[in-house]
Amino acid sequence: VTALLVKKLSELGIRTAYYKAAVSGNQREKQGLVPGDAKYVKKISGISQPIETMVPYIYEAAVSPHLAARREGNPVELSVIRQGYEVLCQQYDFIIMEGSGGILCPLRWDEKQELWLEDVIQELNLPCLVVADSGLGTINATLLTLEYLKSKHILTKGIILNHFHPENEMEQDNRRMIEQKGHVPVVACVPEGAGDIMVSIERILT
């Protein structure tokens, strides 16, 4: 979904960058440890942004970032994330910053500091789009996420339902229930294998 959003904005002539605070579960290549998510976004979107500017913290272990950081001795620093973000702000018109896991994802947990994804969002004063699976269980998971974001005073601009099957009655009902109970619009439904995303760009940009 992130790759499709970056692609869409770029096709509209908006200089768009991708950014992610931390990513774990990456593979080593000849040039070293490569952030797989960033590599995928770059491939799908076709943007020319250097991959080394996309993710400040890259971990090899396929575990939560806070545990990977402890294992690999490279704890996340909020100041480093902010610095990378501010550099991109000077070079691009728009930045799509992808989360690491769900909203309750710990990025750092050690004897010196506790840092969660929400702390990064608040530090950078970012609004959110919630990407949720379209299938069974999404009503509960999505509404709980919306409530948590609301409790932290984080603006949620909309919901994107992923792996969406338009002919599926349950998934259509999931969409209606989430909008009616969550009071946040579903701004896009992304089918399996989609090469494009149909979304209100005005809602994202404003």
C-alpha positions as CSV (number, residue, x, y, z in Angstrom):
1,V,0.0,0.0,0.0
2,T,2.8,2.4,0.8
3,A,4.5,1.6,-2.5
4,L,1.3,2.3,-4.4
5,L,0.7,5.6,-2.5
6,V,4.3,6.8,-3.3
7,K,3.8,5.7,-6.9
8,K,0.5,7.5,-7.2
9,L,1.8,10.8,-5.9
10,S,4.9,10.6,-8.0
11,E,2.8,10.0,-11.2
12,L,1.0,13.2,-10.3
13,G,4.2,15.2,-10.4
14,I,4.6,15.4,-6.7
15,R,8.2,14.9,-5.5
16,T,7.5,12.1,-3.0
17,A,9.9,10.4,-0.6
18,Y,9.6,7.2,1.4
19,Y,10.7,7.0,5.1
20,K,10.5,4.4,7.8
21,A,12.1,4.8,11.3
22,A,13.2,1.2,11.7
23,V,12.9,-2.1,9.8
24,S,13.9,-5.6,11.0
25,G,14.1,-9.0,9.3
26,N,16.4,-7.8,6.4
27,Q,18.8,-9.7,4.2
28,R,22.5,-9.1,3.7
29,E,23.6,-8.4,0.1
30,K,27.0,-7.5,-1.3
31,Q,26.6,-3.9,-0.2
32,G,25.6,-4.9,3.3
33,L,22.3,-5.1,5.1
34,V,19.5,-3.8,2.8
35,P,16.1,-2.6,4.0
36,G,13.7,-4.9,2.2
37,D,10.7,-2.7,2.6
38,A,12.5,0.3,1.2
39,K,13.8,-1.8,-1.7
40,Y,10.3,-3.0,-2.5
41,V,8.8,0.5,-2.4
42,K,11.6,1.8,-4.6
43,K,11.0,-1.0,-7.1
44,I,7.2,-0.6,-7.3
45,S,7.0,3.2,-7.2
46,G,10.0,3.8,-9.5
47,I,11.2,6.8,-7.4
48,S,14.9,7.8,-7.7
49,Q,15.3,8.5,-4.0
50,P,18.6,6.9,-2.7
51,I,17.7,3.8,-0.6
52,E,20.2,4.9,2.1
53,T,18.0,7.9,2.9
54,M,14.9,5.8,3.5
55,V,15.5,3.9,6.7
56,P,17.9,5.1,9.5
57,Y,17.7,1.9,11.5
58,I,18.1,-1.5,9.7
59,Y,18.2,-4.8,11.6
60,E,18.8,-8.3,10.5
61,A,16.9,-10.3,13.1
62,A,13.2,-11.0,12.1
63,V,11.8,-9.8,15.4
64,S,10.3,-6.6,16.8
65,P,12.7,-3.6,16.3
66,H,13.2,-3.1,20.0
67,L,14.5,-6.7,20.4
68,A,16.5,-6.6,17.2
69,A,18.1,-3.3,18.4
70,R,19.1,-5.0,21.7
71,R,20.5,-8.0,20.0
72,E,22.5,-6.0,17.4
73,G,23.6,-3.2,19.7
74,N,22.1,-0.3,17.7
75,P,19.3,1.3,19.7
76,V,16.9,3.7,18.0
77,E,17.5,7.4,18.7
78,L,14.6,9.8,18.1
79,S,17.0,12.6,17.2
80,V,18.4,10.5,14.4
81,I,15.0,9.7,13.0
82,R,14.1,13.4,13.1
83,Q,17.3,14.5,11.4
84,G,16.7,12.1,8.5
85,Y,13.1,13.3,8.2
86,E,14.1,16.9,8.2
87,V,16.6,16.4,5.4
88,L,13.9,14.8,3.3
89,C,11.6,17.6,4.0
90,Q,14.1,20.0,2.4
91,Q,14.4,17.9,-0.7
92,Y,10.9,16.6,-1.4
93,D,7.3,18.0,-1.6
94,F,5.7,15.1,0.3
95,I,6.9,12.3,2.5
96,I,5.0,9.1,3.2
97,M,6.3,7.6,6.4
98,E,5.5,3.9,7.0
99,G,5.0,2.5,10.4
100,S,6.9,-0.5,11.9
101,G,4.2,-3.0,12.8
102,G,1.0,-1.6,14.3
103,I,0.6,1.5,16.3
104,L,1.7,-0.4,19.4
105,C,5.1,-1.3,18.1
106,P,8.1,-0.8,20.5
107,L,11.1,0.6,18.7
108,R,13.3,0.7,21.8
109,W,13.0,-0.8,25.2
110,D,16.2,-0.8,27.3
111,E,17.5,0.5,30.6
112,K,17.9,4.0,29.1
113,Q,14.8,4.6,27.1
114,E,11.3,3.4,26.1
115,L,10.3,4.4,22.6
116,W,7.2,3.5,20.7
117,L,6.0,4.2,17.2
118,E,3.5,6.7,18.5
119,D,6.4,8.7,20.0
120,V,7.8,9.1,16.5
121,I,4.4,10.1,15.1
122,Q,4.0,12.7,17.8
123,E,7.6,14.0,17.6
124,L,7.2,14.6,13.9
125,N,3.6,15.8,14.2
126,L,2.3,13.4,11.6
127,P,-1.3,12.5,10.7
128,C,-2.1,8.9,10.0
129,L,-3.7,6.6,7.5
130,V,-4.6,3.2,9.0
131,V,-4.0,0.3,6.7
132,A,-6.1,-2.7,7.7
133,D,-6.7,-6.1,6.2
134,S,-10.2,-6.5,4.7
135,G,-11.0,-9.9,6.1
136,L,-12.4,-11.5,9.2
137,G,-11.4,-9.8,12.5
138,T,-10.7,-6.4,10.9
139,I,-13.6,-4.7,12.6
140,N,-12.2,-5.3,16.1
141,A,-8.6,-4.7,15.2
142,T,-9.3,-1.5,13.2
143,L,-11.7,0.1,15.7
144,L,-9.2,-0.6,18.5
145,T,-6.5,1.1,16.6
146,L,-8.7,4.1,15.9
147,E,-9.6,4.4,19.6
148,Y,-5.9,4.2,20.6
149,L,-4.9,6.9,18.1
150,K,-7.7,9.1,19.3
151,S,-6.7,8.6,23.0
152,K,-3.2,9.8,22.0
153,H,-4.6,12.8,20.1
154,I,-3.1,11.6,16.8
155,L,-5.1,12.7,13.7
156,T,-6.4,9.9,11.6
157,K,-7.2,11.0,8.0
158,G,-8.6,7.7,6.8
159,I,-8.5,4.0,6.5
160,I,-7.2,1.9,3.6
161,L,-8.5,-1.7,3.4
162,N,-6.0,-4.1,1.9
163,H,-6.5,-7.4,0.2
164,F,-10.0,-6.3,-0.7
165,H,-12.4,-8.5,-2.7
166,P,-15.3,-6.3,-4.0
167,E,-17.6,-9.2,-4.5
168,N,-17.2,-10.4,-0.9
169,E,-20.3,-9.5,1.2
170,M,-18.4,-9.8,4.5
171,E,-15.6,-7.4,3.4
172,Q,-18.2,-4.9,2.1
173,D,-19.9,-5.1,5.4
174,N,-16.6,-4.7,7.3
175,R,-16.1,-1.5,5.4
176,R,-19.5,-0.1,6.4
177,M,-19.2,-1.2,10.0
178,I,-15.7,0.4,10.4
179,E,-16.9,3.7,8.9
180,Q,-20.1,3.8,11.0
181,K,-18.6,2.9,14.3
182,G,-15.1,4.5,13.9
183,H,-16.3,7.7,12.3
184,V,-13.3,7.7,10.0
185,P,-13.8,7.3,6.2
186,V,-12.4,4.3,4.2
187,V,-10.5,6.3,1.6
188,A,-9.4,3.3,-0.5
189,C,-9.9,-0.4,-1.0
190,V,-6.9,-2.2,-2.5
191,P,-7.5,-5.6,-4.2
192,E,-5.0,-8.4,-4.2
193,G,-2.2,-7.8,-6.6
194,A,-3.2,-4.2,-7.4
195,G,-0.9,-2.2,-9.5
196,D,-2.6,1.1,-8.7
197,I,-4.5,2.7,-5.8
198,M,-7.7,4.6,-6.2
199,V,-7.7,7.1,-3.4
200,S,-8.7,10.8,-2.8
201,I,-5.3,12.5,-3.1
202,E,-6.9,15.7,-1.7
203,R,-7.7,13.9,1.5
204,I,-4.0,12.8,1.9
205,L,-2.4,16.1,1.0
206,T,-4.6,18.4,3.0
